[in-house]
């Protein structure tokens, strides 16, 4: 059991990085989107504590994922206006409010987990649009501005 605990997650992460080398970052990103670490922990909890305990932990992890998304939403909206030292406590406050709301709702475990999981795909619409990209280079080539570098290939 100790060997499983020590090697399962690093082996899965190694497999994802090997997939990145072989098939590219798109495939690795899709694989990393799976709950590799959470699923591994839930497997070990099931083997050690039994299926009832693991079921409760899985439901709590679904609600935790929703609270993490609320953190991201609060942080990203505040990052449009302020620097990170102010955004971090605002994100943590959003996380704390999401946890408090899930505890105050006192729903049975399955409906609460389904509500948390249903929130995840909808949350993408709550994030702000990314700001427009600024190019690090001038709009016109340098030689059109009257300046030529020492080595010009034109």
C-alpha positions in Angstrom: 0.0 0.0 0.0 2.9 2.4 0.8 4.4 1.7 -2.6 1.1 2.5 -4.3 0.9 5.8 -2.3 4.4 6.7 -3.3 4.3 5.8 -6.9 0.8 6.2 -8.3 0.6 10.0 -8.7 4.2 10.5 -9.9 3.7 7.6 -12.5 0.5 9.2 -13.8 2.2 12.6 -14.1 5.2 11.0 -15.8 2.8 9.4 -18.3 1.1 12.7 -19.0 4.5 14.3 -19.6 5.5 11.4 -21.9 2.3 12.0 -23.8 3.2 15.7 -24.1 6.6 14.7 -25.7 5.0 12.2 -28.1 1.7 13.9 -29.1 2.1 17.5 -28.1 0.7 19.8 -25.4 -2.9 19.6 -26.6 -3.1 15.9 -25.8 -1.2 16.4 -22.5 -3.6 19.3 -21.6 -6.6 17.1 -22.2 -5.1 14.3 -20.1 -4.1 16.7 -17.3 -7.7 17.9 -17.2 -8.7 14.5 -15.8 -8.7 14.3 -12.0 -5.4 12.5 -11.9 -4.4 13.4 -8.4 -7.9 13.5 -6.9 -8.8 10.1 -8.5 -5.6 8.6 -7.2 -6.3 9.8 -3.7 -9.9 8.6 -3.8 -8.7 5.1 -4.9 -6.3 5.0 -2.0 -9.1 6.2 0.4 -11.4 3.5 -1.0 -8.8 0.8 -0.4 -7.9 2.1 3.1 -11.2 3.5 4.5 -13.9 1.7 2.5 -16.3 2.8 -0.1 -18.7 4.8 2.2 -15.9 7.1 3.3 -14.5 7.4 -0.2 -18.0 8.3 -1.5 -18.3 11.2 1.0 -14.8 12.3 0.1 -15.6 12.3 -3.7 -18.8 14.3 -3.1 -16.8 16.8 -1.0 -14.1 17.1 -3.7 -16.8 18.0 -6.2 -17.9 20.8 -4.0 -14.3 21.8 -3.5 -13.8 22.0 -7.3 -16.7 24.4 -7.5 -15.2 26.5 -4.7 -11.9 26.6 -6.5 -13.7 27.9 -9.6 -15.3 30.6 -7.6 -11.8 31.6 -6.3 -10.7 31.9 -10.0 -13.7 34.0 -11.0 -13.2 36.4 -8.0 -9.5 36.6 -8.6 -9.7 37.2 -12.3 -12.4 39.9 -12.1 -10.4 41.7 -9.4 -7.1 41.3 -11.4 -8.6 43.4 -14.2 -8.5 46.4 -11.8 -5.9 45.8 -9.0 -2.6 44.1 -8.4 -2.3 40.6 -7.0 -1.8 41.6 -3.3 -5.4 42.8 -3.2 -6.7 40.2 -5.6 -5.5 37.3 -3.5 -7.6 38.1 -0.4 -10.6 38.8 -2.7 -10.2 35.4 -4.3 -9.9 33.7 -1.0 -13.0 35.5 0.2 -14.9 34.2 -2.8 -13.7 30.7 -2.0 -14.8 31.1 1.6 -18.2 32.4 0.6 -18.6 29.4 -1.8 -17.7 26.9 1.0 -20.0 28.7 3.5 -22.9 28.7 1.0 -22.4 25.0 0.3 -22.4 24.3 4.1 -25.3 26.6 4.8 -27.5 25.0 2.1 -27.3 21.7 4.0 -28.3 19.8 0.9 -28.0 16.0 0.9 -24.6 14.9 -0.5 -25.7 13.8 -3.9 -27.7 16.9 -4.9 -25.0 19.1 -3.5 -22.3 17.4 -5.6 -24.5 17.4 -8.7 -25.1 21.2 -8.2 -21.3 21.7 -7.8 -20.5 19.7 -10.9 -23.3 21.4 -12.9 -21.7 24.8 -11.9 -18.3 23.9 -13.5 -19.2 24.1 -17.2 -21.4 27.1 -16.7 -18.6 28.9 -14.8 -16.6 29.5 -18.0 -19.2 32.2 -18.9 -18.6 34.0 -15.6 -14.9 34.7 -16.2 -14.0 38.0 -17.8 -12.9 38.2 -21.4 -9.1 38.3 -21.7 -7.7 41.8 -22.3 -6.5 42.5 -25.9 -3.0 41.4 -26.6 -0.4 44.0 -27.1 2.3 43.1 -29.5 5.8 43.7 -28.2 6.9 45.0 -31.6 6.0 48.3 -33.3 3.2 48.1 -35.9 5.6 49.1 -38.7 8.9 47.5 -39.4 11.9 49.5 -38.2 13.2 50.3 -41.7 9.9 52.0 -42.6 10.4 54.4 -39.6 13.7 55.7 -41.1 15.9 53.5 -38.9 18.0 50.6 -40.4 19.8 48.1 -38.2 23.4 47.4 -38.9 22.5 44.0 -40.5 19.6 44.5 -42.7 18.5 41.7 -45.0 16.3 43.8 -47.1 
